[in-house]
Structures are given as C-alpha cells and as structure tokens.
Amino acid sequence: MTLVIAEAGVNHNGDEALAFELVNVAHQAGADVVKFQTFKAKNLVTEEAGLADYQKNNLQSTESQLAMLSRLELPYDTHHALVNHCQSLGIEFLSTAFDEESLTFLVDDLGLKRLKIPSGELTNAPLVLAHARSGCDLIVSTGMATLSEIEMALGVIAFGFTSEGRAQPSVRAFEEAYGSEAGQQALKQKVTLLHCTTEYPAPMTDINLRAMDTLASSFGLPAGYSDHSEGITIPVAAAARGAVILEKHFTLDKNLEGPDHKASLEPCELSAMVCAIRQVEQALGDGVKRPMASEIKNKAVARKSLVAAKPIEAGESFTPANLTVKRPGTGVSPYCYWEMLGQSSGKAYSKGAFIDE
C-alpha cells in the first residue's frame, strides 16, 4: 500500500490556525501522513541568499531568502500542538528538518521515529549524518541528484547507522560503510528513496518517472516519488508504477501569498488524488492471471460453441461448410472443430443447433 504524505510544508504561512486546518484537510482527504518543515531561518541561509526563480514569480518579490523564511518559521510550541492534534485524528505527523537544531528538536522533543531528508540537503553530509545517527527510519529525496551523489549520501547514512559515536567520519569511512554487509542491511531496513524533480511546477517533460525504477534497481532499496507537477496525473501514475511512498504539496487555497501555494493541490484535488491512488492499489491486484470472480459469470455469454451452419442429416460428414462457431459458450468447445471435420454426424441437426457429440 502506498504511503501518502500530504506535504503542508510552509503553506501555513506562519499562521498556527492555518497549520491546524491543513492537518484537518490532510486527514479528511485520507492521507496517511501530514508533513511540515522545521527550520530556524538564521541557521539555514545567509543574509545574501536570493530567492529561486519560482519563488520570485510566486511572491512577486526580490526579498532575500532569510526574510521570506523568517516569516514561515513554525514555532516549537506550535509543533507540539500539531503533534497532539494529529494523534487525536489518527494521522501521522512528520516534518523535514533543515538544520541540526531543528533535527534535534524533532527527535528529542517530539519523539519522531521517521524523518525525511529533503533534496536540497542530500549533499549536506553533516546533516545527513546527524539524521542517520538519530536511528530513525529515513525517507531520502533525490531531486537534482546524480546516482553517484545518492550513493555518497547512502554511504554517510550507512556509516551513521553502523558506527560508534566516536568513529571519525571521512569519505573513506563512508565508502567502507556503504560496501559493508552491515551497512547494506541497515539501509535496506531503514531507508526509502524518493525520486523527485526539483522545480515548481515541474514540467511534464522533466518528470522522468522511470527514474524511480532506476533508484530501486541501482540501490536495492524501496523507492517512491515526491511530486511537484501540476495536477494529480503523475502521482497516480507513480502509484501504478509501484511507488511505496507518494508525497504531494497541498494548500487551502492556491491564491494565498507564499512560495509554494501555486504548485500545490487544493483540498478537493488532494482528496481526488488519494482516492485515485487507493483505486489504483485495488486494481493492481496480485499479478496472477486467472478468471476473476466478477467475470466468471460472463464466460458462457462471451465465448462460443460449435453449431450447425446449416441443416445436417444424420450420417452426413461434418465440413467447414456445415460447421461453424457462435455464441453462447455452453456447448462443445471450438477447439474440437478440427477433430470433428470429416466425422459422420450421429444425428440430424437444424441450422444453429449446438453440436453435442
């Protein structure tokens, strides 16, 4: 079953009431998880860092990343309240940490057992290592990454899972951990990779959904998909291709001010996506080709039997001229056609009568 993560991200705009409503919407849509983003802006970007192009377009602003992110921080107290609210509804709370202070808060204060490493932090080896040393299960997003970069990050993770706290991190140590039996076993037990195209919205021609299969085959790990495309077509296709996790941004209103709203689903779209994914899961089945219960009753109606193409006298030989195949399939199988040819009829048949010998 696909784990559906409804990505609230920063679409709360720093407003606690909006954050709570996003949880409600995710739950009502049938998502398994609602995910936020946890960060301290001062730990995340320099004062000079500019906005991405999509952020400039969505915000119609040239402000710094620091100014934007400072408005979008979610206070720690609000996190606690959101966790409690999620527990009361029966939906999992998840958040992405973008700095070590935030990671420590998520693990030590909130007690999360599952974490997500976002695409932008994949090459941030110290933060990746801190995630692994938390001991949590990890969802690793791979937007903008090459296979070699993903392998390097998995080496850091393998090292973090298997080494003692006093072990000295190094590129060589990461490579050795990745190549070890213990490292590979830890990765298989605790890591899921997400294919992702880091653009908002991601052009259809850049989705490259087959790369999800490449991740699974290259690293022997379960693979899913973090979607930034418009609409729900691609997430549903990803589920049909076997995504074990599906993540999608959502918002209360695409017209709200903020960097991610325009590339997010509105509540009705999120519900439609989850519904479609669950239908796909049912439709995938077990892969065994056999008559299904619902179709067995149609076999007799849809299939055919041997019938007389014209009147046949008793003792007359069956020929292509007097023997044909028609519905329903309640008589002799058409597979008997060739062995009947040339045989003498044991009785007389009227045109259209079932051959029963």
N, C-alpha and C positions, 0 to 999 in steps of 0.2 A: 504494500500500500504506500502510495506517495505521501511523504510528509509535506504538508502545505504550510509554508511560512508566509504569513501576511506581513509584509515589510512596512511598518509605520514610519521607520526611520526618523527623520526630523520633521515630518509633516504635521506635528503638533504645534509647530511654530513657537515653541517655548511656553505654550499655554497648557496648564495641567488639565483643565476641563476638556480641551481638545484631545489630549492624550487618552483620557478615560473613555471618551466617545470612540476613539479609534479602536480601543480594546473591545468595546461593545460591538462595533461593526465587524471586526475580525471574527469574533465569536459567533455572531448571527449568520455570517457567511459560511460557517463550517470549517474555518481554518483550524489547523492543529496547533499552530504557534503564532503569536504576535511578537514582532521583533522591533526594538527601538535601537537607538545609537547612543552610546555613553562616551562622553569626552569632556575634557577641560580644554577650551579653545587655546588657552595660553600654552598648553603642553603639545598642541597639535600642529600649529602653523607659526611661521614668523610674521612679523608685522608687515613685511613687504609682499607676502604671498598673495597673488591675484586670484580672481575667480576663473573657473573654467568657462569656456565659451557658452555652454548650455546654461550655466548659472547666470552669466551676464544677460543672456537673452531672456531667461525666465524672470529675472529680477529687474531688468532694465536698469542696471546699476553697474558702476565701476568701483564700488567699495572693495575693501580688502576681504580676504577670506576670514581674517581674525574678527572683523566687525560682524560679518554675517554669522559666523559660528557662535560668537558670544551670545547672540540673540536666541540661538537654537539650543543652547545647553539645557538639559533637563536636570533640575536639582536632585541631589541624592534622596532627599525626603520623598520626593515625588516617585522615585523608583520604588521605594518601599511600599508606598500606597498602591502603585500599579501592580506589583507582585501580589499583594493581598487580593486585589480586585480580580486578577487573573485566576488565582487559586479558587476564589469563590465561584467563578464561572466555569472552571474546568478547562481552561486553555493555558498552554504553556507560555510563560514569559521568557523572552530571550532578548539579549541586547549585544550589540557589537561594541567592543572597547577599542578605542583608537590611541590609547596611551596607557602606560603601565599603572598609573594611579587609578584610572578607571577600571582596568582589568582586576586589580586587587580588590576594588570595591565590589565588582560583580561576583567575584569568587568568595571572598572572605565575609563580606557583609550580607550580600543577597543569597549566597549559597548556591549559585547556578552550577549545574552539572554538565551543561553543554554550552559551548562558546562558538562564535563564528569569527574567523579571521577574514577581514574584507580584502578585496583585490588590491587596493592601494597599499596595504601593509604586508603583502606577500614577500617583498624583499627587505622588510624591516626585521632583520634577523633577531635583534634583541627582544622585540615584542613578540615575534613568533615563538622564540624560545620560552618566554615567560608564559605564553599560552600553554605550551606543552608541559611545562613544569607545574602547571596548575593541576594536572592529572585529569582534566575534563575531557569529554568527547569533543572533537573539533570538526567543524564544518569549514572547509578551506575554499574560498572563492578564488578563481584563477583568471579574472579579466585582465587583459593586457599582457598576459604572461606567455612565455615560451615553455616548451616541455622541460628544457634544462633549468629554467628558473623554478618551475614547480618541483622538480627533483631536488634542487638545492633546499627549498623550503621544507620538503619532506625529510631531508637529512637533518635539518635543525630540529624538526619535530621528533624524529626518531631518537635523536640524542637527548632531547628533553625528557622523553618518556622513559628512557632506559638508563641514563647515567645518574650517578650520585650527585648531590648538590655541590660537592667540592670539585667535580670534574671540570677541567678547563675547556671552555668552548673554543673551537677552531674549525676552519674549513675542513681540515683533515679529519678531525673528530666527527664532524657531521657526516662526511662521506663514509667513514667506517661504521657509524651507527646505522646509516641507511642500508649498507650492504650486509649488515649482520642479521642473523635469524631472529634475534630478539627484537631488533628494530623493525623488521618487516612484520613480525607478528603483532607488535604494538600498533603499527599503522593500520593493519587490517582490522584490528579490534576497535579502534577509536577514531578513525579519520574517514570523512566523506569529502570528496572533491566536487566543486560546483563549476561547471562551465559558465562563462559569463562574457558578454560584450560590453565593455565599459564606455557606453555612450548613451545619452538621454535625449530623445528616444534612440534606440539602436536601429540603424537601417536594416531592413529585411535581408539585404544582400551581404550584410556583415554578421548575421547571426551565427552561421556555421554550426548548426545544431549537431551535425555528425561529429564534431569535436568532443562532444560528451562521450561518445563511444570510444574515441581515441584515448581519453583520460582513463576510462575503465580498463581498456586493454593494455595501455602503457604502464600503468602503475598497480594493476590488480586490486584497485580499490573501488568501492561503490561510488557512483557518480550521479550528480543531479544537475540542476540548472537554475541559475539566478537570472531572471528575465528583466530586460529594460526596453523591450519592444512595445509598440503601441498595440492595445487590444489584448485579446486572450487566445488568439490562434496559436502562437508559438508555445506558450506554457502548456496548452492542451496537447500539442504535437510532442513536446518533450515528455509528457507523461506517457504518451503512447509509445515512445521510444525507450521507456523504462527508467525515467528519472526517479531516483529514490527520494530526492528532495526537490521541491519546487518552491522558489521564492519569487515574490512579486510585490512591488511597491503599490500601496493604495493610499487614498486620501478621502477626506469627507467631501471635498469639492476641488475640482481641477483649477478653478479660478482663484483659489486662495493665494495670497502672496507667499512666496517661498521658492527655493531652488528646485524641488522635486515634484511639486504637485502636478505639473502639466504632463509628466511622464508616468503618472500613477493611475491606477484604476479607481473609479468611484464605487461606492458601496454596492450598487446593483451589478456592476461589472465584476466585482470581486466574488459576489455570490454566484454569478453565472459561471465564472472560471472554476470555482470549487466544484460546482455541480457537474460541469463538463468533465473535469478530471475524475470524479468518482464514477461517472458513467463509462469513461474510457477504461478504468480499472476493472469494472464489471465485464466490459466487452472483451478485454484481453484474454480472459479465461486461463486454462491450464495448458493449452497448446496441443492437447490430444485430439486428433481428428477422429470424430465419431458422430453418429447421428445424435443430436441433442433432443431432450425430452419434448421440447415445443414443436419440433419438426417431424417427429416420427409419424404423427397422425396424417401428415401430408404426403407420405411416400406413395400410398396407393393412388392418390389423386394425380400426382405429378408424374409418376412413372408409367410404363407401358407394358402391354402383354401381346402375345401372338394372337391374331384374329384372322378370320377368313376375309380375304379381299373381295371375294365373290362366292356364290354358292359352290359347295364342294360335295360331290357324290361320294357315297361310301365306296372304298376301294380305289378312289382316284388318288394319284400321286400329288403330294404337296410340291408346289413350284413357286418361283418368285412371282408368278402371275396371280396365284390364288392365296398367297400367304403374305400378310403384312403385319405392321406393328402399330398399335393405337392405345390410347388411354382407355380405362384406368389400368393400374399395375396390379390387378388382383388375380391375374391368370398366369399362364406359362411365361417364363422369362424370355425376353428377346435373345438372350444368349443361346437358346435352344434352336434358333432359326436355322442354322446351317445343318444341324443334325436331322432336322425334320425334312429338309429338302430331299425329294426322291422317295421318301417313305409313303406307304399307302395309308390313306385315311381309314380309320377303324369305324367311322360312322359319317353320316351326312351332316354338313354344316350350312346354315344360312349365311348370307352376307353379313359380316360384322360380328358373327358369333365367336366367342372365345374358343380357342383350340385347347382341348383338355386331355390330350393324350401324349 
